[in-house]
């Protein structure tokens, strides 16, 4: 088969274009520091890189969830500590009032103090976090307690996904912390104490002292529960941080180019392009001379 001048010219131009494309790729690698700038650069590595990128994104989503629920659980723990302080203050008032020498007028004044403490406790029990009311169970859009201290939430655990196949309970039971579900109804106990103080009822006041001891214990138990759940979230957060570090290392291994190698390759391709241009110019000139000579 006779090779025409046109065919030779097309072959030269195609070869030159191929070398120029290789130099463009080498230039992209050198300038971006990435071996894979398009799936066609390395289809297998590109697919692996896509899976790693997706895993990093998912891990960051888990991390964001953990951060959010950690914030709410931390607020829960501190709220329960404040609630314990309120109950202990009420118990101290009850202890003072239980002294038989305290006059009825002073007990009336103490009843007012208990009412104020009950209002403080109601505000704490209806504390709202970033994901909703802390102590309402699954009823996160409604306060846990009514204005009279009646529980209007539920005892359902709220669960968050904090890792692949790993979930965690991210709330503390308001029912167990403040109602008879935990052993004693704290708000009813404070109401009864207030009534006993108002009525100068020594037996009722003494009963209030004992009941508030139990109330303090059950709120403290709920606070401990919050601490345990926070520890689990801290562990889950550590796992995600380690996972992201490992994935980012894999990502770098797949995508990052060796700077020295990339620079050498670029120089090599620049030289190859120049040689191809020079060769093409000479060859084309020869073909032209043969054609018109």
C-alpha positions as CSV (number, residue, x, y, z in Angstrom):
1,X,0.0,0.0,0.0
2,X,1.4,3.4,-1.1
3,X,1.5,5.9,1.7
4,X,0.6,9.3,0.3
5,X,2.0,12.6,1.5
6,X,-1.4,13.5,3.0
7,X,-1.4,10.3,5.0
8,X,2.1,11.0,6.3
9,X,1.1,14.6,7.2
10,X,-1.9,13.3,9.1
11,X,0.2,10.8,11.0
12,X,2.7,13.5,12.0
13,X,0.0,15.9,13.2
14,X,-1.7,13.1,15.2
15,X,1.6,12.1,16.8
16,X,2.3,15.8,17.7
17,X,-1.2,16.2,19.1
18,X,-0.7,13.1,21.3
19,X,2.6,14.4,22.7
20,X,1.0,17.8,23.4
21,X,-1.9,16.1,25.2
22,X,0.6,14.1,27.4
23,X,2.4,17.4,28.2
24,X,-1.0,19.0,29.2
25,X,-1.7,16.1,31.5
26,X,1.8,16.4,33.0
27,X,1.3,20.1,33.4
28,X,-2.0,19.6,35.3
29,X,-0.4,17.1,37.6
30,X,2.5,19.4,38.4
31,X,0.3,22.5,38.9
32,X,-2.4,20.8,41.0
33,X,-0.3,18.3,42.8
34,X,-2.9,15.7,42.0
35,X,-2.3,12.5,40.0
36,X,-6.0,12.2,39.1
37,X,-7.6,15.3,37.6
38,X,-10.1,13.4,35.5
39,X,-11.5,9.8,35.8
40,X,-9.8,9.0,32.5
41,X,-6.3,9.6,34.1
42,X,-6.6,6.3,36.0
43,X,-10.1,4.8,36.0
44,X,-9.4,2.2,38.7
45,X,-7.7,4.7,41.1
46,X,-10.4,7.3,40.3
47,X,-13.1,4.8,41.4
48,X,-11.2,4.0,44.6
49,X,-10.8,7.8,45.2
50,X,-14.5,8.4,44.8
51,X,-15.3,5.7,47.4
52,X,-12.8,7.2,49.8
53,X,-14.2,10.7,49.3
54,X,-17.7,9.4,50.0
55,X,-16.5,7.7,53.1
56,X,-14.9,10.9,54.4
57,X,-18.1,12.8,53.7
58,X,-20.1,10.2,55.6
59,X,-17.7,10.3,58.5
60,X,-17.9,14.1,58.7
61,X,-21.7,13.7,58.8
62,X,-21.4,11.4,61.8
63,X,-19.0,13.8,63.4
64,X,-21.5,16.7,63.0
65,X,-24.3,14.6,64.5
66,X,-22.1,13.7,67.5
67,X,-21.1,17.4,68.0
68,X,-24.8,18.4,68.1
69,X,-26.0,15.8,70.5
70,X,-22.9,16.2,72.7
71,X,-23.8,19.8,73.1
72,X,-27.4,18.9,74.2
73,X,-26.2,16.2,76.6
74,X,-23.7,18.6,78.1
75,X,-26.5,21.1,78.6
76,X,-28.6,18.2,80.1
77,X,-25.9,17.3,82.6
78,X,-25.4,20.9,83.7
79,X,-29.2,21.4,84.0
80,X,-29.6,18.4,86.2
81,X,-26.8,19.6,88.4
82,X,-28.7,22.9,88.8
83,X,-31.9,21.0,89.5
84,X,-30.1,19.1,92.3
85,X,-29.0,22.4,93.8
86,X,-32.6,23.7,93.7
87,X,-33.9,20.6,95.4
88,X,-31.2,20.7,98.0
89,X,-32.0,24.4,98.7
90,X,-35.6,23.4,99.2
91,X,-34.6,20.6,101.5
92,X,-32.5,23.0,103.6
93,X,-35.5,25.3,104.0
94,X,-37.7,22.3,105.0
95,X,-35.1,21.3,107.6
96,X,-35.1,24.7,109.1
97,X,-38.9,24.8,109.1
98,X,-39.1,21.4,110.8
99,X,-37.7,23.0,113.9
100,X,-40.7,23.2,116.3
101,X,-39.6,26.6,117.5
102,X,-40.1,28.2,114.1
103,X,-43.2,30.4,114.2
104,X,-46.0,30.1,111.7
105,X,-45.3,33.4,110.2
106,X,-41.8,32.3,109.3
107,X,-43.1,29.2,107.7
108,X,-45.5,31.2,105.6
109,X,-42.4,33.1,104.3
110,X,-40.6,29.9,103.7
111,X,-43.6,28.7,101.6
112,X,-43.0,31.7,99.3
113,X,-39.3,30.7,99.0
114,X,-40.4,27.1,98.0
115,X,-42.7,28.5,95.4
116,X,-39.8,30.5,93.9
117,X,-37.6,27.4,93.9
118,X,-40.3,25.4,92.2
119,X,-40.5,28.0,89.5
120,X,-36.7,27.7,89.0
121,X,-37.0,24.0,88.8
122,X,-39.8,24.2,86.2
123,X,-37.6,26.4,84.1
124,X,-34.7,23.9,84.3
125,X,-36.9,20.9,83.5
126,X,-38.2,22.8,80.4
127,X,-34.7,23.6,79.2
128,X,-34.5,23.6,75.4
129,X,-31.4,22.5,73.5
130,X,-30.4,22.7,69.8
131,X,-32.6,19.6,68.9
132,X,-35.6,20.5,71.1
133,X,-36.7,20.2,74.7
134,X,-34.2,18.2,76.6
135,X,-36.5,16.3,79.0
136,X,-39.6,15.7,76.8
137,X,-38.4,12.3,75.4
138,X,-39.5,12.1,71.8
139,X,-41.9,15.1,72.2
140,X,-39.1,17.5,71.5
141,X,-41.3,20.3,70.2
142,X,-43.3,20.7,73.5
143,X,-42.0,21.6,77.0
144,X,-41.6,18.6,79.3
145,X,-43.8,20.0,82.0
146,X,-46.9,22.2,82.2
147,X,-47.0,25.4,84.2
148,X,-48.3,23.3,87.1
149,X,-45.5,20.7,86.9
150,X,-47.5,18.0,85.1
151,X,-45.3,15.9,82.9
152,X,-46.4,16.1,79.2
153,X,-43.6,14.4,77.4
154,X,-42.8,10.7,77.2
155,X,-40.1,8.3,78.3
156,X,-38.9,7.4,74.8
157,X,-35.2,7.3,74.1
158,X,-33.9,9.5,71.3
159,X,-31.3,7.7,69.2
160,X,-28.7,9.1,66.8
161,X,-26.5,7.4,64.3
162,X,-22.9,8.1,65.3
163,X,-21.1,5.6,63.1
164,X,-21.7,2.9,60.5
165,X,-24.1,0.6,62.3
166,X,-23.5,2.4,65.5
167,X,-26.3,4.3,67.4
168,X,-26.4,6.0,70.7
169,X,-29.1,7.2,73.1
170,X,-28.7,10.9,73.3
171,X,-31.2,12.1,75.9
172,X,-31.9,11.5,79.5
173,X,-35.4,10.5,80.8
174,X,-37.2,13.5,82.1
175,X,-39.8,11.2,83.5
176,X,-37.2,9.3,85.6
177,X,-35.5,12.5,86.7
178,X,-38.5,14.5,87.9
179,X,-41.6,12.2,88.1
180,X,-42.8,9.1,90.0
181,X,-41.3,7.0,87.2
182,X,-38.0,7.7,88.9
183,X,-39.4,7.1,92.4
184,X,-40.9,10.4,93.4
185,X,-42.8,13.2,91.8
186,X,-40.5,16.2,92.5
187,X,-43.0,18.9,91.6
188,X,-45.7,17.3,93.6
189,X,-43.3,17.0,96.5
190,X,-42.5,20.7,96.4
191,X,-46.2,21.6,96.1
192,X,-47.0,19.4,99.2
193,X,-44.1,21.1,101.1
194,X,-45.4,24.5,100.2
195,X,-48.9,23.6,101.4
196,X,-47.5,22.2,104.6
197,X,-45.5,25.4,105.3
198,X,-48.5,27.5,104.5
199,X,-50.7,25.4,106.9
200,X,-48.0,25.2,109.6
201,X,-48.2,21.4,109.3
202,X,-45.2,20.0,111.1
203,X,-45.8,16.4,110.0
204,X,-46.1,17.5,106.4
205,X,-42.9,19.5,106.6
206,X,-41.0,16.5,108.0
207,X,-42.4,14.3,105.3
208,X,-41.1,16.9,102.8
209,X,-37.6,16.7,104.2
210,X,-37.5,12.9,103.6
211,X,-39.1,13.1,100.2
212,X,-36.6,15.8,99.0
213,X,-33.7,13.5,99.9
214,X,-35.1,10.9,97.5
215,X,-35.8,13.6,94.9
216,X,-32.2,14.8,95.1
217,X,-30.9,11.2,94.7
218,X,-33.0,10.5,91.6
219,X,-32.0,13.7,89.9
220,X,-28.3,13.0,90.7
221,X,-28.8,9.5,89.1
222,X,-30.1,11.1,86.0
223,X,-27.1,13.4,85.9
224,X,-24.8,10.4,86.2
225,X,-26.7,8.8,83.3
226,X,-26.0,12.0,81.2
227,X,-22.3,11.7,82.0
228,X,-22.2,8.0,80.9
229,X,-23.8,8.9,77.6
230,X,-21.4,11.8,77.1
231,X,-18.5,9.4,77.6
232,X,-19.9,7.1,74.9
233,X,-20.2,10.0,72.5
234,X,-16.7,11.1,73.2
235,X,-15.5,7.6,72.2
236,X,-17.7,7.7,69.1
237,X,-16.2,11.1,68.2
238,X,-12.6,9.7,68.6
239,X,-13.5,6.8,66.3
240,X,-14.7,9.2,63.6
241,X,-11.6,11.3,64.0
242,X,-9.3,8.3,63.6
243,X,-11.4,7.1,60.6
244,X,-11.1,10.4,58.9
245,X,-7.4,10.5,59.4
246,X,-7.0,7.0,57.9
247,X,-9.2,7.9,55.0
248,X,-7.4,11.2,54.3
249,X,-4.1,9.2,54.3
250,X,-5.6,6.8,51.7
251,X,-7.0,9.8,49.8
252,X,-3.5,11.4,49.6
253,X,-2.0,8.1,48.5
254,X,-4.4,7.8,45.7
255,X,-4.6,11.4,44.5
256,X,-1.5,13.2,45.5
257,X,1.4,13.3,43.0
258,X,5.1,13.2,44.0
259,X,6.3,16.7,43.4
260,X,9.8,15.7,42.2
261,X,8.4,13.0,39.9
262,X,5.7,15.4,38.6
263,X,8.3,18.1,37.8
264,X,10.6,15.6,36.1
265,X,7.7,14.2,34.0
266,X,6.7,17.7,33.0
267,X,10.3,18.5,31.8
268,X,10.4,15.2,30.0
269,X,7.2,16.0,28.1
270,X,8.2,19.6,27.4
271,X,11.4,18.2,25.7
272,X,9.4,15.6,23.9
273,X,7.0,18.2,22.6
274,X,9.8,20.4,21.3
275,X,11.5,17.4,19.7
276,X,8.2,16.4,18.1
277,X,7.7,19.9,16.8
278,X,11.2,20.0,15.4
279,X,10.9,16.6,13.8
280,X,7.5,17.5,12.3
281,X,8.8,20.7,10.9
282,X,11.7,18.9,9.2
283,X,9.5,16.1,7.9
284,X,6.8,18.4,6.6
285,X,9.4,20.6,4.9
286,X,10.8,17.4,3.2
287,X,7.4,16.3,2.1
288,X,6.7,19.7,0.7
289,X,10.0,19.9,-1.2
290,X,9.4,16.4,-2.7
291,X,5.9,17.4,-3.7
292,X,6.9,20.6,-5.6
293,X,10.5,19.8,-6.4
